[in-house]
Amino acid sequence: MKKITKIFVAIIAVGILASAQMSVKGQAFEKGDMVGNVGLGFGWYGYGYGLGSGSALPFISVSLEKGFFDIPSINSVISIGGLAGLKHGSYGFENYSFNDIVIAARGAIHADIFKVEKLDTYAGVIAGLRIHNENLPESSFYDGDYTHLLGGAFIGTRYYFTEKFAVYGELGAGTGYLNLGVSLKF
């Protein structure tokens, strides 16, 4: 966990330093904008995911979204994209661990709610597959491998430090109750 946190902080620092020379201008999400995200999700649902006597990494995700449709009447843009991610956890006893792989589509509506130049606010939905794999003790009679549909809704905000580099936060369900990360506009 500490190693992942250090890597995540390093990514944020490199992004800020690399883009420090860029000028900041209006950052409203527009039709045609493409944004890539790398994030960590905290709070996972389902039996055993607290892992009280074990350890679990945050949900690690990458996603890409593009603005496709303008809605001029409400000054908004609809984005469509995809997400892939991984959640891993283990118990310190009985040699138990699990992996969840998520592959999903995302759609969001970006609206300039607060009228802040560098702020992108949005709400959306996610739908896809959650592929679950468990490494169980040999004595277990339970087969812990399965795949099922995943769905959820979220609200989020992205704050741009430069024209291309931002940090984001999302609340919702599907990949973690709280997601935090960095974004890069292409």
Steps between C-alpha positions, in 0.01 A plus 500: 500500500779743590680427173185568294437824690857616432466416130167683482647812667797486262265487198314807626828688564641414156176609334499833679868567426479388137205724429607802708607691188156473336259787516168448671187601316133404516469136601138419435469153350410545134387288209811334353701509825668171587611440859694207644480421872706292743343453841462317827161387631429466872212310657403179326174314528416137573577233755858478620628820343573669829760230567511588869798272568656532156602765254345643188634742244282783371322441170749612233344625177574661165229657290456705187206721404415722208244778466258398224178701530426863585181591683493878443172557683666409832861579402610137542692229318446123504813286513537129430798285588637187657664387822721210602612428854625256760431439869719257700476386859625224725457353846805440714380150580388195298680626189189681370506779243275640230513712187217696342549619143253758370442580134224756447353777289436844651281785398473842665340838461739789566334820617656829612302511828727724709623729219864449604734526202728206590228267637325220309197359684321190375267211581477167326444127488727200464411154363721202435639175636667411829721192469567356845770244580578354843804302608351279768652257749516143374246393763234735360196355326396839360588606144567871523534577129214679326412779261200726538358826373613819667308824502502824691458875498742773601549872537837662461711806456829562326720800579755610238832639620602560139332472162571126487560374857229452766415307815158344545272359766186290459236371738277210406482128452647250259876538547524635854297744703775764472732524199795740487749547221672703233378592152675599180318672214616403151 
